[in-house]
Amino acid sequence: MRQSIRRTAFLTSAFGLAAAGALMPRPVRAADLDLPYIGALGALDEFLEAWRARNAAAGLARVSPAEQKRLGTSNLRAWLIGVSSPSNAAYEVSDGHTLSPTRYRFTVKFYYYLTGGGVTQPPAQTIDVARQANGSWLIDALKLTGSDVK
C-alpha cells in the first residue's frame, strides 16, 4: 500500500512537471526564424545607425535608387548628416509588419539632442524596406523628418 502511494505521488509529480514543461516557451530554432524579416530588419538597422553616426555614405548605400531619386540625393544626404543642434541622437524600431514576401514596414522613432535643451522626438513614422532584384534589402519608403529638412 505504502509503495502504491509513493508510485502515485511520483507519477502525479512527473505528469505535472511534464505538463508545466509543455507550457514553457520553446527556444527559437533556426528553422523557425523568418529570414527575410531578419534581412530587412538588419538593413534598416544599418541605415539607422548611419543616420545616428551622421555617415551619409553608409546611409545612402542602404537606400534604393528609386527612393534616392524620389527624395533627392542631396536632400537625403543632408538629412543623414543632420545639423549641430538638434543633432541625431538615437532611434527606436518597433512594429515590423510584412507587406509582401519582399517588403516590410517598420515603425521608427527618431530622437534628437538639442544643445542646452535635452532630447526631442518628432512623431513616429514608418519606413519600408524592400528586397531588390539582386537579393539585397534597401530602404524603399522614407519620410525625411527633423528641423534639418527643407
PyMOL CGO cylinders between C-alpha atoms (Angstrom):
from pymol import cmd
from pymol.cgo import CYLINDER

trace = [
    CYLINDER, 0.00, 0.00, 0.00, 2.74, 2.42, 1.00, 0.3, 1, 1, 1, 1, 1, 1,
    CYLINDER, 2.74, 2.42, 1.00, 4.65, 1.71, -2.22, 0.3, 1, 1, 1, 1, 1, 1,
    CYLINDER, 4.65, 1.71, -2.22, 1.49, 2.31, -4.28, 0.3, 1, 1, 1, 1, 1, 1,
    CYLINDER, 1.49, 2.31, -4.28, 1.02, 5.75, -2.68, 0.3, 1, 1, 1, 1, 1, 1,
    CYLINDER, 1.02, 5.75, -2.68, 4.64, 6.67, -3.44, 0.3, 1, 1, 1, 1, 1, 1,
    CYLINDER, 4.64, 6.67, -3.44, 4.27, 5.49, -7.03, 0.3, 1, 1, 1, 1, 1, 1,
    CYLINDER, 4.27, 5.49, -7.03, 1.06, 7.52, -7.43, 0.3, 1, 1, 1, 1, 1, 1,
    CYLINDER, 1.06, 7.52, -7.43, 2.70, 10.61, -5.93, 0.3, 1, 1, 1, 1, 1, 1,
    CYLINDER, 2.70, 10.61, -5.93, 5.72, 10.16, -8.18, 0.3, 1, 1, 1, 1, 1, 1,
    CYLINDER, 5.72, 10.16, -8.18, 3.62, 9.73, -11.31, 0.3, 1, 1, 1, 1, 1, 1,
    CYLINDER, 3.62, 9.73, -11.31, 1.45, 12.72, -10.39, 0.3, 1, 1, 1, 1, 1, 1,
    CYLINDER, 1.45, 12.72, -10.39, 4.58, 14.85, -9.92, 0.3, 1, 1, 1, 1, 1, 1,
    CYLINDER, 4.58, 14.85, -9.92, 6.13, 13.58, -13.15, 0.3, 1, 1, 1, 1, 1, 1,
    CYLINDER, 6.13, 13.58, -13.15, 2.98, 14.35, -15.16, 0.3, 1, 1, 1, 1, 1, 1,
    CYLINDER, 2.98, 14.35, -15.16, 2.72, 17.77, -13.51, 0.3, 1, 1, 1, 1, 1, 1,
    CYLINDER, 2.72, 17.77, -13.51, 6.32, 18.62, -14.45, 0.3, 1, 1, 1, 1, 1, 1,
    CYLINDER, 6.32, 18.62, -14.45, 5.81, 17.36, -17.99, 0.3, 1, 1, 1, 1, 1, 1,
    CYLINDER, 5.81, 17.36, -17.99, 2.68, 19.49, -18.37, 0.3, 1, 1, 1, 1, 1, 1,
    CYLINDER, 2.68, 19.49, -18.37, 4.48, 22.54, -16.97, 0.3, 1, 1, 1, 1, 1, 1,
    CYLINDER, 4.48, 22.54, -16.97, 7.35, 21.94, -19.38, 0.3, 1, 1, 1, 1, 1, 1,
    CYLINDER, 7.35, 21.94, -19.38, 4.93, 21.90, -22.30, 0.3, 1, 1, 1, 1, 1, 1,
    CYLINDER, 4.93, 21.90, -22.30, 3.73, 25.38, -21.30, 0.3, 1, 1, 1, 1, 1, 1,
    CYLINDER, 3.73, 25.38, -21.30, 7.25, 26.82, -21.12, 0.3, 1, 1, 1, 1, 1, 1,
    CYLINDER, 7.25, 26.82, -21.12, 8.34, 28.87, -24.15, 0.3, 1, 1, 1, 1, 1, 1,
    CYLINDER, 8.34, 28.87, -24.15, 10.40, 26.87, -26.61, 0.3, 1, 1, 1, 1, 1, 1,
    CYLINDER, 10.40, 26.87, -26.61, 13.80, 28.18, -27.65, 0.3, 1, 1, 1, 1, 1, 1,
    CYLINDER, 13.80, 28.18, -27.65, 13.66, 29.53, -31.19, 0.3, 1, 1, 1, 1, 1, 1,
    CYLINDER, 13.66, 29.53, -31.19, 15.24, 27.17, -33.69, 0.3, 1, 1, 1, 1, 1, 1,
    CYLINDER, 15.24, 27.17, -33.69, 16.90, 28.43, -36.85, 0.3, 1, 1, 1, 1, 1, 1,
    CYLINDER, 16.90, 28.43, -36.85, 14.12, 26.77, -38.87, 0.3, 1, 1, 1, 1, 1, 1,
    CYLINDER, 14.12, 26.77, -38.87, 11.53, 28.93, -37.02, 0.3, 1, 1, 1, 1, 1, 1,
    CYLINDER, 11.53, 28.93, -37.02, 13.12, 32.25, -38.00, 0.3, 1, 1, 1, 1, 1, 1,
    CYLINDER, 13.12, 32.25, -38.00, 11.67, 34.35, -40.79, 0.3, 1, 1, 1, 1, 1, 1,
    CYLINDER, 11.67, 34.35, -40.79, 14.96, 35.02, -42.55, 0.3, 1, 1, 1, 1, 1, 1,
    CYLINDER, 14.96, 35.02, -42.55, 13.58, 37.68, -44.94, 0.3, 1, 1, 1, 1, 1, 1,
    CYLINDER, 13.58, 37.68, -44.94, 12.30, 39.67, -41.93, 0.3, 1, 1, 1, 1, 1, 1,
    CYLINDER, 12.30, 39.67, -41.93, 15.72, 39.42, -40.29, 0.3, 1, 1, 1, 1, 1, 1,
    CYLINDER, 15.72, 39.42, -40.29, 17.35, 40.62, -43.54, 0.3, 1, 1, 1, 1, 1, 1,
    CYLINDER, 17.35, 40.62, -43.54, 15.00, 43.60, -43.76, 0.3, 1, 1, 1, 1, 1, 1,
    CYLINDER, 15.00, 43.60, -43.76, 15.48, 44.48, -40.10, 0.3, 1, 1, 1, 1, 1, 1,
    CYLINDER, 15.48, 44.48, -40.10, 19.26, 44.24, -40.47, 0.3, 1, 1, 1, 1, 1, 1,
    CYLINDER, 19.26, 44.24, -40.47, 19.22, 46.62, -43.45, 0.3, 1, 1, 1, 1, 1, 1,
    CYLINDER, 19.22, 46.62, -43.45, 17.06, 49.07, -41.52, 0.3, 1, 1, 1, 1, 1, 1,
    CYLINDER, 17.06, 49.07, -41.52, 19.37, 48.92, -38.52, 0.3, 1, 1, 1, 1, 1, 1,
    CYLINDER, 19.37, 48.92, -38.52, 22.43, 49.61, -40.72, 0.3, 1, 1, 1, 1, 1, 1,
    CYLINDER, 22.43, 49.61, -40.72, 20.64, 52.59, -42.28, 0.3, 1, 1, 1, 1, 1, 1,
    CYLINDER, 20.64, 52.59, -42.28, 19.54, 54.00, -38.93, 0.3, 1, 1, 1, 1, 1, 1,
    CYLINDER, 19.54, 54.00, -38.93, 22.99, 53.54, -37.41, 0.3, 1, 1, 1, 1, 1, 1,
    CYLINDER, 22.99, 53.54, -37.41, 24.41, 55.51, -40.36, 0.3, 1, 1, 1, 1, 1, 1,
    CYLINDER, 24.41, 55.51, -40.36, 21.86, 58.27, -39.57, 0.3, 1, 1, 1, 1, 1, 1,
    CYLINDER, 21.86, 58.27, -39.57, 22.84, 58.27, -35.88, 0.3, 1, 1, 1, 1, 1, 1,
    CYLINDER, 22.84, 58.27, -35.88, 26.56, 58.36, -36.74, 0.3, 1, 1, 1, 1, 1, 1,
    CYLINDER, 26.56, 58.36, -36.74, 25.91, 61.04, -39.39, 0.3, 1, 1, 1, 1, 1, 1,
    CYLINDER, 25.91, 61.04, -39.39, 27.55, 58.84, -42.03, 0.3, 1, 1, 1, 1, 1, 1,
    CYLINDER, 27.55, 58.84, -42.03, 25.91, 59.90, -45.30, 0.3, 1, 1, 1, 1, 1, 1,
    CYLINDER, 25.91, 59.90, -45.30, 27.88, 57.47, -47.50, 0.3, 1, 1, 1, 1, 1, 1,
    CYLINDER, 27.88, 57.47, -47.50, 26.86, 54.43, -45.42, 0.3, 1, 1, 1, 1, 1, 1,
    CYLINDER, 26.86, 54.43, -45.42, 23.25, 55.66, -45.21, 0.3, 1, 1, 1, 1, 1, 1,
    CYLINDER, 23.25, 55.66, -45.21, 22.93, 56.31, -48.95, 0.3, 1, 1, 1, 1, 1, 1,
    CYLINDER, 22.93, 56.31, -48.95, 24.27, 52.81, -49.64, 0.3, 1, 1, 1, 1, 1, 1,
    CYLINDER, 24.27, 52.81, -49.64, 21.23, 51.39, -47.78, 0.3, 1, 1, 1, 1, 1, 1,
    CYLINDER, 21.23, 51.39, -47.78, 18.60, 53.37, -49.78, 0.3, 1, 1, 1, 1, 1, 1,
    CYLINDER, 18.60, 53.37, -49.78, 17.14, 52.09, -53.05, 0.3, 1, 1, 1, 1, 1, 1,
    CYLINDER, 17.14, 52.09, -53.05, 17.95, 54.07, -56.21, 0.3, 1, 1, 1, 1, 1, 1,
    CYLINDER, 17.95, 54.07, -56.21, 14.22, 54.76, -56.73, 0.3, 1, 1, 1, 1, 1, 1,
    CYLINDER, 14.22, 54.76, -56.73, 13.89, 56.25, -53.23, 0.3, 1, 1, 1, 1, 1, 1,
    CYLINDER, 13.89, 56.25, -53.23, 17.07, 58.31, -53.66, 0.3, 1, 1, 1, 1, 1, 1,
    CYLINDER, 17.07, 58.31, -53.66, 15.60, 59.72, -56.86, 0.3, 1, 1, 1, 1, 1, 1,
    CYLINDER, 15.60, 59.72, -56.86, 12.22, 60.43, -55.22, 0.3, 1, 1, 1, 1, 1, 1,
    CYLINDER, 12.22, 60.43, -55.22, 13.73, 62.19, -52.19, 0.3, 1, 1, 1, 1, 1, 1,
    CYLINDER, 13.73, 62.19, -52.19, 16.66, 63.76, -53.99, 0.3, 1, 1, 1, 1, 1, 1,
    CYLINDER, 16.66, 63.76, -53.99, 20.13, 62.50, -53.12, 0.3, 1, 1, 1, 1, 1, 1,
    CYLINDER, 20.13, 62.50, -53.12, 21.26, 65.89, -51.80, 0.3, 1, 1, 1, 1, 1, 1,
    CYLINDER, 21.26, 65.89, -51.80, 18.19, 66.15, -49.51, 0.3, 1, 1, 1, 1, 1, 1,
    CYLINDER, 18.19, 66.15, -49.51, 18.78, 62.63, -48.25, 0.3, 1, 1, 1, 1, 1, 1,
    CYLINDER, 18.78, 62.63, -48.25, 22.49, 63.31, -47.68, 0.3, 1, 1, 1, 1, 1, 1,
    CYLINDER, 22.49, 63.31, -47.68, 21.66, 66.50, -45.73, 0.3, 1, 1, 1, 1, 1, 1,
    CYLINDER, 21.66, 66.50, -45.73, 19.13, 64.59, -43.60, 0.3, 1, 1, 1, 1, 1, 1,
    CYLINDER, 19.13, 64.59, -43.60, 21.62, 61.83, -42.83, 0.3, 1, 1, 1, 1, 1, 1,
    CYLINDER, 21.62, 61.83, -42.83, 24.32, 64.33, -41.82, 0.3, 1, 1, 1, 1, 1, 1,
    CYLINDER, 24.32, 64.33, -41.82, 21.91, 66.48, -39.83, 0.3, 1, 1, 1, 1, 1, 1,
    CYLINDER, 21.91, 66.48, -39.83, 22.79, 69.75, -38.15, 0.3, 1, 1, 1, 1, 1, 1,
    CYLINDER, 22.79, 69.75, -38.15, 24.69, 70.57, -34.97, 0.3, 1, 1, 1, 1, 1, 1,
    CYLINDER, 24.69, 70.57, -34.97, 21.52, 71.28, -32.98, 0.3, 1, 1, 1, 1, 1, 1,
    CYLINDER, 21.52, 71.28, -32.98, 19.34, 69.35, -32.89, 0.3, 1, 1, 1, 1, 1, 1,
    CYLINDER, 19.34, 69.35, -32.89, 21.78, 66.54, -33.60, 0.3, 1, 1, 1, 1, 1, 1,
    CYLINDER, 21.78, 66.54, -33.60, 20.91, 62.95, -34.43, 0.3, 1, 1, 1, 1, 1, 1,
    CYLINDER, 20.91, 62.95, -34.43, 20.89, 61.15, -31.08, 0.3, 1, 1, 1, 1, 1, 1,
    CYLINDER, 20.89, 61.15, -31.08, 19.13, 57.76, -31.18, 0.3, 1, 1, 1, 1, 1, 1,
    CYLINDER, 19.13, 57.76, -31.18, 16.38, 55.74, -32.79, 0.3, 1, 1, 1, 1, 1, 1,
    CYLINDER, 16.38, 55.74, -32.79, 13.87, 53.13, -31.74, 0.3, 1, 1, 1, 1, 1, 1,
    CYLINDER, 13.87, 53.13, -31.74, 12.40, 50.45, -34.03, 0.3, 1, 1, 1, 1, 1, 1,
    CYLINDER, 12.40, 50.45, -34.03, 9.14, 48.65, -33.32, 0.3, 1, 1, 1, 1, 1, 1,
    CYLINDER, 9.14, 48.65, -33.32, 6.16, 47.07, -35.01, 0.3, 1, 1, 1, 1, 1, 1,
    CYLINDER, 6.16, 47.07, -35.01, 7.64, 45.34, -38.04, 0.3, 1, 1, 1, 1, 1, 1,
    CYLINDER, 7.64, 45.34, -38.04, 4.94, 44.08, -40.43, 0.3, 1, 1, 1, 1, 1, 1,
    CYLINDER, 4.94, 44.08, -40.43, 5.03, 42.00, -43.58, 0.3, 1, 1, 1, 1, 1, 1,
    CYLINDER, 5.03, 42.00, -43.58, 3.56, 43.85, -46.56, 0.3, 1, 1, 1, 1, 1, 1,
    CYLINDER, 3.56, 43.85, -46.56, 4.63, 41.15, -49.01, 0.3, 1, 1, 1, 1, 1, 1,
    CYLINDER, 4.63, 41.15, -49.01, 7.31, 38.47, -49.13, 0.3, 1, 1, 1, 1, 1, 1,
    CYLINDER, 7.31, 38.47, -49.13, 9.73, 41.14, -50.39, 0.3, 1, 1, 1, 1, 1, 1,
    CYLINDER, 9.73, 41.14, -50.39, 8.58, 44.19, -48.40, 0.3, 1, 1, 1, 1, 1, 1,
    CYLINDER, 8.58, 44.19, -48.40, 8.36, 45.02, -44.68, 0.3, 1, 1, 1, 1, 1, 1,
    CYLINDER, 8.36, 45.02, -44.68, 7.19, 48.15, -42.86, 0.3, 1, 1, 1, 1, 1, 1,
    CYLINDER, 7.19, 48.15, -42.86, 8.67, 49.22, -39.53, 0.3, 1, 1, 1, 1, 1, 1,
    CYLINDER, 8.67, 49.22, -39.53, 7.65, 51.96, -37.11, 0.3, 1, 1, 1, 1, 1, 1,
    CYLINDER, 7.65, 51.96, -37.11, 10.61, 54.15, -36.15, 0.3, 1, 1, 1, 1, 1, 1,
    CYLINDER, 10.61, 54.15, -36.15, 11.07, 56.95, -33.62, 0.3, 1, 1, 1, 1, 1, 1,
    CYLINDER, 11.07, 56.95, -33.62, 13.96, 59.34, -34.10, 0.3, 1, 1, 1, 1, 1, 1,
    CYLINDER, 13.96, 59.34, -34.10, 15.44, 61.17, -31.13, 0.3, 1, 1, 1, 1, 1, 1,
    CYLINDER, 15.44, 61.17, -31.13, 17.33, 64.45, -31.50, 0.3, 1, 1, 1, 1, 1, 1,
    CYLINDER, 17.33, 64.45, -31.50, 19.55, 66.15, -28.92, 0.3, 1, 1, 1, 1, 1, 1,
    CYLINDER, 19.55, 66.15, -28.92, 19.08, 69.89, -28.54, 0.3, 1, 1, 1, 1, 1, 1,
    CYLINDER, 19.08, 69.89, -28.54, 22.15, 71.73, -27.30, 0.3, 1, 1, 1, 1, 1, 1,
    CYLINDER, 22.15, 71.73, -27.30, 21.23, 73.06, -23.87, 0.3, 1, 1, 1, 1, 1, 1,
    CYLINDER, 21.23, 73.06, -23.87, 17.70, 71.74, -24.19, 0.3, 1, 1, 1, 1, 1, 1,
    CYLINDER, 17.70, 71.74, -24.19, 17.61, 67.98, -23.81, 0.3, 1, 1, 1, 1, 1, 1,
    CYLINDER, 17.61, 67.98, -23.81, 16.12, 65.46, -26.18, 0.3, 1, 1, 1, 1, 1, 1,
    CYLINDER, 16.12, 65.46, -26.18, 13.23, 65.94, -28.60, 0.3, 1, 1, 1, 1, 1, 1,
    CYLINDER, 13.23, 65.94, -28.60, 11.32, 63.39, -30.61, 0.3, 1, 1, 1, 1, 1, 1,
    CYLINDER, 11.32, 63.39, -30.61, 9.17, 64.02, -33.69, 0.3, 1, 1, 1, 1, 1, 1,
    CYLINDER, 9.17, 64.02, -33.69, 6.16, 61.73, -34.13, 0.3, 1, 1, 1, 1, 1, 1,
    CYLINDER, 6.16, 61.73, -34.13, 6.89, 58.12, -35.05, 0.3, 1, 1, 1, 1, 1, 1,
    CYLINDER, 6.89, 58.12, -35.05, 6.96, 57.30, -38.74, 0.3, 1, 1, 1, 1, 1, 1,
    CYLINDER, 6.96, 57.30, -38.74, 7.05, 54.22, -40.89, 0.3, 1, 1, 1, 1, 1, 1,
    CYLINDER, 7.05, 54.22, -40.89, 9.92, 53.08, -43.09, 0.3, 1, 1, 1, 1, 1, 1,
    CYLINDER, 9.92, 53.08, -43.09, 9.58, 50.41, -45.76, 0.3, 1, 1, 1, 1, 1, 1,
    CYLINDER, 9.58, 50.41, -45.76, 12.41, 48.03, -46.55, 0.3, 1, 1, 1, 1, 1, 1,
    CYLINDER, 12.41, 48.03, -46.55, 12.25, 46.06, -49.80, 0.3, 1, 1, 1, 1, 1, 1,
    CYLINDER, 12.25, 46.06, -49.80, 14.27, 43.23, -51.31, 0.3, 1, 1, 1, 1, 1, 1,
    CYLINDER, 14.27, 43.23, -51.31, 15.92, 44.28, -54.54, 0.3, 1, 1, 1, 1, 1, 1,
    CYLINDER, 15.92, 44.28, -54.54, 16.35, 42.15, -57.68, 0.3, 1, 1, 1, 1, 1, 1,
    CYLINDER, 16.35, 42.15, -57.68, 19.91, 41.31, -56.58, 0.3, 1, 1, 1, 1, 1, 1,
    CYLINDER, 19.91, 41.31, -56.58, 18.61, 39.99, -53.23, 0.3, 1, 1, 1, 1, 1, 1,
    CYLINDER, 18.61, 39.99, -53.23, 19.81, 42.89, -51.08, 0.3, 1, 1, 1, 1, 1, 1,
    CYLINDER, 19.81, 42.89, -51.08, 17.45, 44.71, -48.71, 0.3, 1, 1, 1, 1, 1, 1,
    CYLINDER, 17.45, 44.71, -48.71, 17.22, 48.51, -49.06, 0.3, 1, 1, 1, 1, 1, 1,
    CYLINDER, 17.22, 48.51, -49.06, 15.15, 51.35, -47.65, 0.3, 1, 1, 1, 1, 1, 1,
    CYLINDER, 15.15, 51.35, -47.65, 12.38, 51.97, -50.15, 0.3, 1, 1, 1, 1, 1, 1,
    CYLINDER, 12.38, 51.97, -50.15, 9.96, 54.39, -48.47, 0.3, 1, 1, 1, 1, 1, 1,
    CYLINDER, 9.96, 54.39, -48.47, 11.12, 57.10, -46.08, 0.3, 1, 1, 1, 1, 1, 1,
    CYLINDER, 11.12, 57.10, -46.08, 9.81, 60.43, -44.90, 0.3, 1, 1, 1, 1, 1, 1,
    CYLINDER, 9.81, 60.43, -44.90, 12.54, 62.91, -44.00, 0.3, 1, 1, 1, 1, 1, 1,
    CYLINDER, 12.54, 62.91, -44.00, 11.80, 64.47, -40.61, 0.3, 1, 1, 1, 1, 1, 1,
    CYLINDER, 11.80, 64.47, -40.61, 13.52, 66.90, -38.26, 0.3, 1, 1, 1, 1, 1, 1,
    CYLINDER, 13.52, 66.90, -38.26, 14.44, 70.57, -38.31, 0.3, 1, 1, 1, 1, 1, 1,
    CYLINDER, 14.44, 70.57, -38.31, 17.26, 69.97, -40.82, 0.3, 1, 1, 1, 1, 1, 1,
    CYLINDER, 17.26, 69.97, -40.82, 14.78, 69.08, -43.60, 0.3, 1, 1, 1, 1, 1, 1,
    CYLINDER, 14.78, 69.08, -43.60, 13.94, 71.85, -46.02, 0.3, 1, 1, 1, 1, 1, 1,
]
cmd.load_cgo(trace, "trace")
